[in-house]
Amino acid sequence: MAGRADLINEPAGVEPAPEPPDGQDTSASAGRAGPKTRSRKDGAAVPLDEVDRRLLNLMQGSFPVAPRPYRQVAELGGIVEGEAMARVRRLLEKRIIRQVTPIYDTRALGYGSMLVAAKVDPEHPWRAAKIVNAHPGVSHNYLRNHEFNMWFTIAV
């Protein structure tokens, strides 16, 4: 589990997440209100070079639990620790990475997980999200432009 994602604003996870069709990312940090509309200057994503791609792949699949994990990731990526950290910081600032957080293998921990689609009040989706996100097993929560307009992942 990546930790709770409060349907409202902010980053969540290095793992790639499907972009909601209407562009709204509802994962968030606690205390903020209202859905956040994702936007990038001119609607374009930040271009990634080969080093960015390699770094992201290493972080998603081989991020070490170590005193200096970026040093190890950098070495595997053929760069130095400072460059790895600077690139991650830039990708966070540009919202390519929403946050750096662990995603646990729920089955290995004895849990099951499920993707849930729900119909919630489209004018006030954060009301439902606040309740859903109170569960510690919720790791992702997105608004969708769909009949089932709130989708979330839960481990139990």
N, C-alpha and C positions, 0 to 999 in steps of 0.2 A: 504494500500500500504506500502510496506517495504521501500520505497524510491528507487531512481534510482539505477540500477545496471549497471555499464558500462561494457560491454561485455568482458572486459579485466581484468583478475586477481581478487584477493582478495575475502574476505568473504562476505556472504549475508545471513542473517536470521537464527534464531534458528529453524524454522520450517524445517522438513525434506524435502529435495528436491530430485527429482529423479536424480540419477547419470547418466550423459550422457554416452551412450554406449562406446564411444571412450575415456572416461575418462577426457574429457576437460571441465573445468568449466570456463565459460566466464563471470560470474558476476564479478564486480570489483569496484575498487575505481578509480575516475577520474585521468587522467594524465598518466596512464600506457599504454604501447603499446604492442600489440601482445597477442595471446591467451596463457593461462596458462595451462599447463598439470598438472593435479592432480597426486601426487605421494605420496606414503607412503613407509616407509622402508619395504623391502621385499614384497611390495604389500598388506600387511595386515592392516586391520583397527585396531585401538586401542581397546582392550577389555574393555567392560563396565561392572561394577559390578551393583548390585541391587540399590545402592545409586545413582550412575550416572544415571541409567534409571529413577528412581523416580524423581530425580532433573530435568532431561530433560522434562519429562512429565508434571511436575508442571510448569516449565517455559513456555512450549508451550500452556498450557491451563489455567493457573491460575496466571500468572505473574502480581503482583499488581502494580498499579500506586500509589506509596507511597514514602515518603522520604527515607526509607531503604527497598526497595523491597526484597533484598536478605535475610534480617532477616526473613521476613514473609514466603518466599519460604523455607528457611532452617527449620523454625519451623514446617511447614507442612510436610517436608521431614524427620523430626526426627533428624536433625543435627544442628550444630551451624552456624551462619552467616559466620564466617571466613572460615569454611570448605566448605560451599556452594560456596563462592567466589573463593577459591583455586581450587575447582573442575571445575568450569566454566572456569577459567583461563587456567587450564591444557587442557580441552577439546577444547578451542580456539587454544592453541598452537599446539595441535595434529591434528587440522583441522576437528574434529568431529563436532564442532559448527563453522560455518563460521563467524557469527556475531550475536550480540544480538540487535534486532531491532523490533519495533512494526509492526504487520501486521494488517491493518485495515479491517474491514468488509465493503467492498466497497458498497454493497447493502444498508447497514444501513445508509451510508453517501449519498445515492442517486445516486451512480455510478453503472455502469455495468462493468464486466471484461470479458476478453477473453484470451484464450491460442492461440497464433498465431505461425504457422510454416511457414518459409520462405526459399526460395532458395537464397543463397548469394554466392559471389565469395569465393570458399573454400581456396584460397591462401591468401586472404585479408579480412576475415570476419569482422574485427574490423572497416572497413570503413562503412559498413552498420550498425554495432552495434552503432557506434558513433551517427548516425542519429536517430536510433530507441531509444537509451537511452537518447536522449535529451528531450524526452517526459516525463513529471513528473509522468505519470501513469504507467511507466514501472517498475516492481518490480523484475523480474527475467529474465535472458537472458542466454541461454546455447547453445553451439555448440553441434551438434549431428552428428554422423556418419550415415548419412541418405541422401536421395535425398533432402529432406527439412532439411537443415543443421543448421538453426538457429531457435530456439524456444524461445518465450518470452511471458510473461504475461503482459497485459496492462489493466488499468482501465480508463474508459472514462465517 
